[in-house]
Amino acid sequence: MTRESDALDLEQGVFTWKDPRKIAQSLKNSADTSSRRKTPPFRSAMFMLVFYINRAGSKLDTDQKRILEQAKDELRKLYGKG
């Protein structure tokens, strides 16, 4: 996946970071400041995270997949969704 999508500009290497809260905060910042997204910020940020997890598939390291799954929970917390 590239650093840019039609909706969000992502920080370099965001999906390789080891801190789920930092990943979630970065995605939130990108979604909140994007002027190109077509859905609400939470939905855009979560979509990018889920898309990356699904796209990486079996190539994704088990530990990193766990971190990214935790980032989904952190993202929900940041947006007050859970």
DSSP file (Angstrom, degrees, kcal/mol; ACC not computed):
  #  RESIDUE AA STRUCTURE BP1 BP2  ACC     N-H-->O    O-->H-N    N-H-->O    O-->H-N    TCO  KAPPA ALPHA  PHI   PSI    X-CA   Y-CA   Z-CA
    1    1 A M              0   0    0      0, 0.0     2,-0.1     0, 0.0     4,-0.1   0.000 360.0 360.0 360.0 145.6    0.0    0.0    0.0
    2    2 A T        -     0   0    0      2,-0.3     8,-0.0     1,-0.1     0, 0.0  -0.386 360.0-111.6 -87.9 170.2    1.2    3.5   -0.7
    3    3 A R  S    S+     0   0    0     -2,-0.1     7,-3.3     6,-0.1     2,-0.4   0.701 101.2  55.3 -71.9 -20.7    1.5    6.4    1.7
    4    4 A E  B     +A    9   0A   0      5,-0.2    -2,-0.3     3,-0.0     2,-0.2  -0.895  59.4 173.7-118.9 145.5   -1.3    8.2   -0.1
    5    5 A S        -     0   0    0      3,-2.0    -2,-0.0    -2,-0.4    43,-0.0  -0.721  52.6 -91.4-128.5-176.5   -4.8    7.1   -1.0
    6    6 A D  S    S+     0   0    0     -2,-0.2     3,-0.1     1,-0.1    -2,-0.0   0.721 125.3  28.2 -69.3 -18.3   -7.6    9.0   -2.6
    7    7 A A  S    S+     0   0    0      1,-0.2    29,-0.5    37,-0.1    30,-0.5   0.769 119.5  35.0-113.2 -34.5   -8.8   10.0    0.9
    8    8 A L        -     0   0    0     28,-0.1    -3,-2.0    27,-0.1     2,-0.6  -0.947  53.9-144.0-133.1 145.1   -5.9   10.1    3.3
    9    9 A D  B     -A    4   0A   0     -2,-0.4     2,-0.3    21,-0.3    -5,-0.2  -0.943  33.1-157.5-100.3 119.0   -2.2   11.0    3.4
   10   10 A L        -     0   0    0     -7,-3.3     2,-0.1    -2,-0.6     3,-0.1  -0.696  19.2-105.6-101.7 150.0   -0.5    8.6    5.8
   11   11 A E    >   -     0   0    0     -2,-0.3     3,-1.8     1,-0.1     4,-0.2  -0.421  52.4 -87.0 -67.9 146.7    2.7    8.9    7.7
   12   12 A Q  T 3  S-     0   0    0      1,-0.3    -1,-0.1     2,-0.1   -10,-0.0  -0.329 108.8  -1.1 -56.7 126.4    5.6    6.9    6.3
   13   13 A G  T >> S+     0   0    0     -3,-0.1     3,-2.4     1,-0.1     4,-0.6   0.626  80.9 148.7  72.3  15.3    5.7    3.4    7.7
   14   14 A V  G X4 S+     0   0    0     -3,-1.8     3,-0.8     1,-0.3    -2,-0.1   0.825  70.3  53.1 -53.7 -35.8    2.6    3.9    9.9
   15   15 A F  G 34 S+     0   0    0      1,-0.2    -1,-0.3    -4,-0.2    53,-0.1   0.512 104.8  55.7 -81.6  -2.6    1.6    0.2    9.6
   16   16 A T  G <4 S+     0   0    0     -3,-2.4    -1,-0.2    52,-0.0    -2,-0.2   0.480  80.9 114.3-103.0  -5.6    5.0   -1.0   10.7
   17   17 A W    <<  -     0   0    0     -3,-0.8    50,-0.0    -4,-0.6    -4,-0.0  -0.238  62.1-141.5 -65.3 156.8    5.1    0.9   14.0
   18   18 A K  S    S+     0   0    0      1,-0.1    -1,-0.1    49,-0.0    -3,-0.0   0.463  78.5  82.1 -99.4  -4.4    5.0   -1.2   17.2
   19   19 A D     >  -     0   0    0      1,-0.2     4,-2.2     2,-0.0     3,-0.2  -0.892  59.5-163.0-107.9 108.1    2.7    1.1   19.3
   20   20 A P  H  > S+     0   0    0      0, 0.0     4,-2.5     0, 0.0     5,-0.2   0.856  91.7  51.9 -58.9 -36.4   -1.0    0.5   18.5
   21   21 A R  H  > S+     0   0    0      2,-0.2     4,-2.7     1,-0.2     5,-0.2   0.898 109.2  49.8 -67.6 -39.2   -2.0    3.9   20.1
   22   22 A K  H  > S+     0   0    0      2,-0.2     4,-2.2     1,-0.2    -1,-0.2   0.894 111.3  49.5 -65.7 -39.8    0.5    5.8   18.0
   23   23 A I  H  X S+     0   0    0     -4,-2.2     4,-2.4     2,-0.2    -2,-0.2   0.949 113.0  46.7 -61.7 -49.0   -0.8    4.0   14.9
   24   24 A A  H  X S+     0   0    0     -4,-2.5     4,-2.5     1,-0.2    -2,-0.2   0.901 111.9  50.5 -61.5 -42.1   -4.4    4.9   15.8
   25   25 A Q  H  X S+     0   0    0     -4,-2.7     4,-2.7     2,-0.2    -1,-0.2   0.897 110.5  49.7 -64.5 -40.1   -3.5    8.5   16.6
   26   26 A S  H  X S+     0   0    0     -4,-2.2     4,-2.4     2,-0.2    -2,-0.2   0.924 112.1  47.2 -64.3 -44.4   -1.7    8.9   13.3
   27   27 A L  H  X S+     0   0    0     -4,-2.4     4,-2.6     2,-0.2    -2,-0.2   0.904 112.4  50.7 -63.3 -40.7   -4.6    7.5   11.3
   28   28 A K  H  X S+     0   0    0     -4,-2.5     4,-3.1     2,-0.2     5,-0.2   0.933 110.2  49.0 -61.5 -46.7   -7.0    9.7   13.3
   29   29 A N  H  X S+     0   0    0     -4,-2.7     4,-1.8     1,-0.2    -2,-0.2   0.918 112.6  48.4 -60.0 -43.7   -4.9   12.8   12.5
   30   30 A S  H  X S+     0   0    0     -4,-2.4     4,-0.9     1,-0.2   -21,-0.3   0.920 115.4  44.0 -62.7 -44.0   -4.8   11.9    8.8
   31   31 A A  H  < S+     0   0    0     -4,-2.6     3,-0.4     1,-0.2    -2,-0.2   0.902 112.8  51.3 -69.3 -40.8   -8.5   11.3    8.6
   32   32 A D  H  < S+     0   0    0     -4,-3.1    -1,-0.2     1,-0.2    -2,-0.2   0.826 116.3  40.0 -67.1 -31.0   -9.5   14.4   10.6
   33   33 A T  H  < S+     0   0    0     -4,-1.8    -1,-0.2    -5,-0.2    -2,-0.2   0.528  88.1 112.7 -97.4  -6.4   -7.4   16.7    8.5
   34   34 A S     <  -     0   0    0     -4,-0.9   -26,-0.1    -3,-0.4   -27,-0.0  -0.451  41.6-173.1 -71.1 135.2   -8.1   15.2    5.1
   35   35 A S  S    S+     0   0    0     -2,-0.2    -1,-0.1     1,-0.1   -27,-0.1   0.406  81.9  58.8-101.4  -0.5  -10.1   17.3    2.7
   36   36 A R  S    S+     0   0    0    -29,-0.5   -28,-0.1     2,-0.0    -1,-0.1   0.553  74.6 111.3-105.6 -10.1  -10.5   14.5    0.2
   37   37 A R        -     0   0    0    -30,-0.5   -30,-0.1    -6,-0.2   -29,-0.0  -0.312  49.1-160.1 -69.2 151.6  -12.2   11.8    2.2
   38   38 A K  S    S+     0   0    0      2,-0.1    -1,-0.1     3,-0.0   -31,-0.0   0.445  71.4  53.1-110.2  -4.1  -15.8   11.0    1.2
   39   39 A T  S    S-     0   0    0      1,-0.1     5,-0.1     2,-0.0    -2,-0.0  -0.781 102.1 -71.8-123.4 169.0  -16.8    9.3    4.5
   40   40 A P     >  -     0   0    0      0, 0.0     4,-2.2     0, 0.0     5,-0.2  -0.211  51.9-107.1 -57.6 154.7  -16.7   10.4    8.2
   41   41 A P  H  > S+     0   0    0      0, 0.0     4,-2.7     0, 0.0     5,-0.2   0.879 116.9  52.1 -55.0 -44.6  -13.2   10.5    9.7
   42   42 A F  H  > S+     0   0    0      1,-0.2     4,-2.7     2,-0.2     5,-0.3   0.938 111.3  47.3 -58.5 -46.5  -13.6    7.4   11.8
   43   43 A R  H  > S+     0   0    0      1,-0.2     4,-2.4     2,-0.2    -1,-0.2   0.896 112.6  49.1 -63.8 -41.0  -14.8    5.3    8.9
   44   44 A S  H  X S+     0   0    0     -4,-2.2     4,-2.1     2,-0.2    -1,-0.2   0.928 113.3  46.3 -63.7 -45.6  -12.0    6.5    6.7
   45   45 A A  H  X S+     0   0    0     -4,-2.7     4,-1.8     1,-0.2    -2,-0.2   0.928 114.8  46.4 -64.6 -45.2   -9.3    5.8    9.3
   46   46 A M  H  X S+     0   0    0     -4,-2.7     4,-2.8    -5,-0.2     5,-0.3   0.895 109.9  55.1 -65.2 -39.3  -10.7    2.3   10.1
   47   47 A F  H  X S+     0   0    0     -4,-2.4     4,-3.1    -5,-0.3     5,-0.2   0.932 107.1  49.5 -58.8 -46.3  -11.1    1.5    6.4
   48   48 A M  H  X S+     0   0    0     -4,-2.1     4,-2.0     1,-0.2    -1,-0.2   0.898 113.2  47.0 -61.8 -40.2   -7.4    2.2    5.8
   49   49 A L  H  X S+     0   0    0     -4,-1.8     4,-2.3     2,-0.2    -2,-0.2   0.942 115.9  43.1 -67.1 -48.7   -6.4    0.0    8.7
   50   50 A V  H  X S+     0   0    0     -4,-2.8     4,-2.7     1,-0.2     5,-0.3   0.897 112.4  54.4 -65.1 -40.6   -8.6   -2.9    7.8
   51   51 A F  H  X S+     0   0    0     -4,-3.1     4,-2.8    -5,-0.3    -1,-0.2   0.925 109.5  47.5 -59.0 -44.9   -7.6   -2.6    4.1
   52   52 A Y  H  X S+     0   0    0     -4,-2.0     4,-2.7    -5,-0.2     5,-0.3   0.932 111.8  49.4 -63.6 -45.3   -4.0   -2.8    5.0
   53   53 A I  H  X S+     0   0    0     -4,-2.3     4,-1.6     1,-0.2    -2,-0.2   0.930 116.4  42.4 -59.6 -45.8   -4.5   -5.8    7.3
   54   54 A N  H  < S+     0   0    0     -4,-2.7    -1,-0.2     2,-0.2    -2,-0.2   0.889 114.5  50.5 -68.0 -39.9   -6.5   -7.6    4.6
   55   55 A R  H  < S+     0   0    0     -4,-2.8    -2,-0.2    -5,-0.3    -1,-0.2   0.887 110.4  48.7 -67.1 -39.8   -4.1   -6.6    1.8
   56   56 A A  H >< S+     0   0    0     -4,-2.7     3,-2.0    -5,-0.2     4,-0.3   0.845  85.7 157.9 -69.9 -33.5   -1.0   -7.8    3.6
   57   57 A G  G ><  -     0   0    0     -4,-1.6     3,-1.6     1,-0.3    -1,-0.2  -0.126  67.2  -3.3  51.9-131.8   -2.8  -11.1    4.4
   58   58 A S  G 3  S+     0   0    0      1,-0.3    -1,-0.3    -4,-0.1     4,-0.1   0.618 126.5  69.6 -71.5 -12.4   -0.5  -14.0    5.2
   59   59 A K  G <  S+     0   0    0     -3,-2.0     2,-0.4    -4,-0.1    -1,-0.3   0.633  77.4 101.0 -78.2 -13.0    2.6  -11.8    4.5
   60   60 A L  S <  S-     0   0    0     -3,-1.6     5,-0.0    -4,-0.3    -7,-0.0  -0.607  82.8-115.3 -78.7 126.2    1.9   -9.9    7.7
   61   61 A D     >  -     0   0    0     -2,-0.4     4,-2.7     1,-0.1     5,-0.2  -0.291  21.3-123.4 -57.0 140.5    4.0  -10.9   10.6
   62   62 A T  H  > S+     0   0    0      1,-0.2     4,-2.0     2,-0.2     5,-0.1   0.895 111.1  48.3 -56.7 -44.6    1.9  -12.4   13.5
   63   63 A D  H  > S+     0   0    0      1,-0.2     4,-2.1     2,-0.2    -1,-0.2   0.909 112.6  48.1 -63.8 -41.9    3.2   -9.9   16.0
   64   64 A Q  H  > S+     0   0    0      1,-0.2     4,-2.6     2,-0.2    -2,-0.2   0.876 108.7  53.8 -68.6 -36.0    2.5   -6.9   13.7
   65   65 A K  H  X S+     0   0    0     -4,-2.7     4,-2.3     2,-0.2    -1,-0.2   0.913 108.3  50.5 -62.9 -40.8   -1.0   -8.2   12.9
   66   66 A R  H  X S+     0   0    0     -4,-2.0     4,-2.1     2,-0.2    -2,-0.2   0.913 110.6  49.5 -60.8 -43.6   -1.7   -8.3   16.7
   67   67 A I  H  X S+     0   0    0     -4,-2.1     4,-1.9     1,-0.2    -2,-0.2   0.911 111.2  48.7 -62.1 -43.5   -0.5   -4.8   17.0
   68   68 A L  H  X S+     0   0    0     -4,-2.6     4,-1.3     2,-0.2    -1,-0.2   0.861 109.2  52.5 -67.8 -35.3   -2.7   -3.6   14.1
   69   69 A E  H  X S+     0   0    0     -4,-2.3     4,-1.2     1,-0.2    -1,-0.2   0.892 109.7  49.5 -65.4 -38.6   -5.7   -5.4   15.6
   70   70 A Q  H  X S+     0   0    0     -4,-2.1     4,-2.3     1,-0.2    -2,-0.2   0.853 104.3  59.8 -66.3 -34.1   -5.0   -3.5   18.9
   71   71 A A  H  X S+     0   0    0     -4,-1.9     4,-2.6     1,-0.2    -1,-0.2   0.843  98.8  57.9 -63.2 -32.9   -4.8   -0.3   16.8
   72   72 A K  H  X S+     0   0    0     -4,-1.3     4,-2.0     2,-0.2    -1,-0.2   0.926 107.6  46.6 -61.5 -43.8   -8.4   -0.9   15.7
   73   73 A D  H  X S+     0   0    0     -4,-1.2     4,-2.1     1,-0.2    -2,-0.2   0.907 112.4  50.4 -63.6 -41.5   -9.4   -0.9   19.4
   74   74 A E  H  X S+     0   0    0     -4,-2.3     4,-2.5     1,-0.2    -2,-0.2   0.888 108.4  52.6 -63.6 -39.1   -7.4    2.2   20.0
   75   75 A L  H  X S+     0   0    0     -4,-2.6     4,-1.7     2,-0.2    -1,-0.2   0.905 107.7  51.2 -63.6 -42.0   -9.0    3.9   17.1
   76   76 A R  H  <>S+     0   0    0     -4,-2.0     5,-3.5     1,-0.2     6,-0.5   0.917 110.7  49.3 -60.7 -42.5  -12.4    3.1   18.4
   77   77 A K  H ><5S+     0   0    0     -4,-2.1     3,-1.4     3,-0.2    -2,-0.2   0.921 107.7  53.9 -62.2 -44.5  -11.5    4.6   21.8
   78   78 A L  H 3<5S+     0   0    0     -4,-2.5    -1,-0.2     1,-0.3    -2,-0.2   0.828 114.5  41.2 -61.1 -31.9  -10.1    7.8   20.2
   79   79 A Y  T 3<5S-     0   0    0     -4,-1.7    -1,-0.3    -5,-0.2    -2,-0.2   0.365 114.5-115.2 -96.7   4.6  -13.4    8.3   18.4
   80   80 A G  T < 5S+     0   0    0     -3,-1.4    -3,-0.2    -4,-0.3    -2,-0.1   0.836  76.9 128.5  68.4  32.0  -15.5    7.3   21.3
   81   81 A K      <       0   0    0     -5,-3.5    -4,-0.2    -6,-0.2    -5,-0.1   0.257 360.0 360.0-104.4  10.8  -16.9    4.3   19.5
   82   82 A G              0   0    0     -6,-0.5    -5,-0.2    -5,-0.1    -6,-0.1   0.385 360.0 360.0 174.1 360.0  -16.2    1.7   22.1
